[in-house]
């Protein structure tokens, strides 16, 4: 697999991150530069991630580890 990478300035990336995320989802990759030097590389993720639960409604101290382990074990 050949990945053609575009060079993008850090400020441009920060100002238009949504645009670059959409391009990543389409298979494009980017080399982000800061002051004419490579800062980091963005490339599409080949892995498929699975959602194990929605913890966004929880407040305060985070997630109970026992409940999380139960979810992970039972799928």
C-alpha positions as CSV (number, residue, x, y, z in Angstrom):
1,X,0.0,0.0,0.0
2,X,1.5,3.3,-1.1
3,X,0.5,6.3,1.0
4,X,0.7,9.7,-0.6
5,X,1.3,12.2,2.1
6,X,0.6,15.9,2.0
7,X,2.6,18.5,3.9
8,X,0.5,20.8,6.1
9,X,1.5,23.6,8.5
10,X,0.6,23.2,12.1
11,X,-1.5,26.4,12.2
12,X,-3.4,25.3,9.1
13,X,-4.1,21.9,10.7
14,X,-5.3,23.5,14.0
15,X,-7.6,25.8,12.2
16,X,-9.1,23.1,9.9
17,X,-8.8,19.9,12.0
18,X,-12.2,18.7,10.9
19,X,-11.3,18.9,7.3
20,X,-8.1,16.8,7.8
21,X,-10.0,14.3,9.9
22,X,-12.5,13.7,7.1
23,X,-9.6,13.4,4.6
24,X,-8.0,10.8,7.0
25,X,-11.2,8.8,6.9
26,X,-10.9,8.7,3.1
27,X,-7.3,7.3,3.3
28,X,-5.2,10.4,3.0
29,X,-2.2,11.1,5.2
30,X,-0.4,14.2,6.2
31,X,3.0,15.4,7.5
32,X,2.4,18.3,9.9
33,X,5.2,20.9,10.0
34,X,6.1,23.4,12.7
35,X,8.5,26.1,11.8
36,X,9.7,24.3,8.7
37,X,10.4,21.1,10.6
38,X,8.4,17.9,10.7
39,X,6.3,17.8,14.0
40,X,4.1,14.7,13.5
41,X,2.5,12.5,10.9
42,X,-1.2,11.8,10.6
43,X,-2.3,8.6,8.9
44,X,-5.5,6.6,8.7
45,X,-6.1,3.9,11.3
46,X,-6.4,0.4,9.7
47,X,-7.9,-1.1,12.9
48,X,-11.6,-1.4,13.6
49,X,-12.5,-0.2,17.1
50,X,-15.4,-1.6,19.0
51,X,-17.5,0.5,21.4
52,X,-17.9,-1.2,24.8
53,X,-20.3,1.3,26.5
54,X,-21.3,4.9,26.8
55,X,-19.7,6.5,29.8
56,X,-20.5,10.1,28.8
57,X,-23.4,10.3,31.2
58,X,-21.4,9.3,34.3
59,X,-20.4,12.1,36.7
60,X,-17.7,12.6,39.2
61,X,-15.3,9.9,40.0
62,X,-15.1,8.1,36.6
63,X,-15.9,4.5,35.9
64,X,-16.2,1.7,38.4
65,X,-13.5,-0.7,37.5
66,X,-15.6,-3.8,38.5
67,X,-18.4,-2.7,36.1
68,X,-16.0,-2.0,33.3
69,X,-14.3,-5.4,33.8
70,X,-17.8,-7.1,33.7
71,X,-18.6,-5.3,30.4
72,X,-15.3,-6.3,28.9
73,X,-15.6,-10.0,29.9
74,X,-19.2,-10.3,28.8
75,X,-18.9,-8.3,25.6
